[in-house]
Amino acid sequence: MLPTNILSAASVGLLSTLATCASATPTHKDGGPIPPDSQLLFSLKMNLGASVNFGLGPRGTRFGDPILGGSFEGPKLNGVILPVGGDWGLLDARGGFQALTVFQFQTADGANIFVRGTGPTPNGKGLHYLSLETGAENYYWVNDIMVVGATSVDREKGLVTIDAWQMIPPAS
């Protein structure tokens, strides 16, 4: 009899937890989920140097482009892209391209923000997850936000443009 009582208590606890989680998720009036909102954080133009091909490896062909600099401007962040970091890529056997970009912002008032981006870029366009990191007090909030960048790459001009959007959770 004890196992049945324990199972019943566990079932009630699980159902209660699931009901609480379900009621905490915002939904449309038709019952579907509400998508997050977004706000433009910045737009950037980044200049790349000559590409270095590392050759074929076990996961595909790797290459990298040095970041020569650039600028970014938006409602919350403005400044220059310092000439450090790189834009690395992996081209797989099926033609899929995966980017990994690491670089540094310097805001108009002198704060440094480390930026890391990753995501697929088929045909020179894609969406990237951008992670921002700083110890600067005025910009510490960037450590705790989700940023998605709509990216375009012009290899002939050595130019990357990104419109970066801060994702905003739906209101409850």
N, C-alpha and C positions, 0 to 999 in steps of 0.2 A: 504494500500500500504506500509506503514511503516514496518509491520511485515515481509513482503516478502523481503524487502531490508535488514533487519536485518538478516533474515535467510540466504540470499544469501551471505552476508558478513561473517557470521559465518561459512558457508560451505566452502568458499574460504580459510578462516583462518585455519580451521581444515585440509583441504586437503593439504595446504601448509606445515603445521606442520608435517603431516604424511609423506609427500614426503621428507622433510628434515631428519626426523628420519630414513626412509628407506635408504636414500643415505648415512647416517653416519655409517650404519652397514656394516663392511667388508664382502665381499662375495667371494666365489670361482668363477673361470671363468664360471662354469656351473650355477651360480646363487645361490648356497646353502651357508649357513653361514660357516665362518671359525672358527674352534674350537680354544680355547685358547691353548697356549703352556705351558710347565711346565719345571722347573729346580729343580734338587735335592737340597733341603735346608739342610737336615740332615737325618741320620739314627740313631735310638736309640734302646737301650736295657734297659728295665726297669724290676727290680725285685719286685715281689709282696709278701706280707706276707700271712698268713693264712686267708682264706675267712671267713667272718662272714655272716651267713644267717639271714636276718631280717624277714623271713617268708612271707606267702601269704598275699597280700593286695588287694585293689580294682582294681589295674592295673596289678597285677601279683606278682611274687616272686622277692623280692629285696634282694640283697646281696652286700657286699663291701669288697674290698681287700686293706689293707694299702700298700702304696708305700714305699719300703725300700731303694730305690736308683737306680742308674744306670748311664749310660753315653750316650752321643750323639756326633756325629761327622759328619761334612759335609763341603762343600766348603765355607759356610758363617758362620756357627755356630758350636762351639765345647765346650765341658765341661762335667759337671756331673749333674745328677738328684739328687736333695736333698731329704733326707728321710722325706718328708712332703707330705701331700695330699693323695688321694685315687682314686681307680678305682671302681666305683659303677656300678651295672648292674641291669637291669629289664628283667626278663624272663616272657613273656606273655603266656596266655593260649594256643596259637597256636604254641609255641616254638620259637617265635621271640625274639631276644635278642637286647637290646638297651644299649649302654655304655655311661657313663658320667665320664670323667676322669679329675681330677684337680691336677696339680703338679707344681713343680718349677725347672727351669734350673738355674745353675750357670755357666756362661761362663768361659773359661780358664783364662780370664783377670778379673774375679770377678764380672761381672754384673749379676743381677738377672732378670730372665724373667719368668713371670707367664704364665702357659700354661693350656688351657681348651680344651678338646676334646669331641666330641659327634658323635654318629652315630651307625648304625646297625652293628652287628658282628655275622652273622649267621655262625655256625660251626667253630667259632674261627678265622674267617677271615672277613675283611670288610674294608670299606672306612670311614674315619672319617674327619670331619671338625675340624681343629685345629685353635684356636685363641691364639695369642701371645700378651703379654702386658708387657711393661717396661717403666721406666722413664730414663734409662741409655742412655745418648746422643749418644754413638757409635752404639747403637742397636735400636734407636728410630724408624727406618724404619720398624721394625717388627710389629709395631702397625697398619700399613696400608697395609698389604699384605693378600692374600687369600692362605691358606695352606690346602692341602688335604693329609691325611696320609693313606697309604696302611698298614693295621694293621694285625698282626698275634698274637694269644694268645696261649701259651702252659700252660694250667692249671696245669699239672703234675709237670712241672719245675718251675711254678710261674714266667714265663717270658713273657713279652710283647715286640714285636719288631715292630717298625714303620719306614717305609721309607716315609719321609715327602717331599712333592713337592710344591714349590711355583708356583702358577698359574700366567701366564703372558697373559695379554689381547692380542688379535690378532692385528697386525699392520693394520692401515687404508689404 
